[in-house]
Amino acid sequence: MNKITSSLVYIFLLIICYHSISLLPRSHTLECLRLPLLKNQFECQLTHQKTFTSSTILIPINSLKDAGIDETFLDSNKSSRSPTRVFKVLLYTSKGTLPFTYFYDNNYSSKKEQVLKIKYFLETETENKLYIKQNNWFAFYTFFFLIICIKFVVIKELIKTWL
């Protein structure tokens, strides 16, 4: 590879890395506040935060009806006879179903705990606030480590071509 081609490949990889990191979800938050003066009136915000952006969905008053766990199976390990069970929390509203997170993981107990907290808030009129946050740091750091390795290999190759 000549110097110009190596430089273009490196720049292209940097653009892809930046774009990929910016799209990687980092945290998900569900925050609900019950208004004490109005019986059973509350508003929830579902926030999905990525590395450089965030999006918020407002769940209108009395729209949040229930929560549950979505289960699916991953068949990524071909040597294993049984596929891996993975889970994510779903929010059921009067307008449809919303995922609490966009990704599945295999931690059933944490998903069950999140669903129980949501159900408790919905069923208990004296509970005024609900706050649940789930971070996806493992995926972020795994991806970041991979990018660092790719950059190291590219820089090593660039140094070879320039010397």
Secondary structure, DSSP 8 states (H G I E B T S, - for coil): --HHHHHHHHHHHHHHHHHHHHHSEEEEEEEEEE-TTSTT-EEEEEEEEESS-EEEEEE-TTTEEEEEEEEEEE---TTSSS-EEEEEEEEEETTEEEES-SS-BS-HHHHHHHHHHHHHHHH-TT--EEEEEEE-HHHHHHHHHHHHHHHHHHHHHHHHHH-
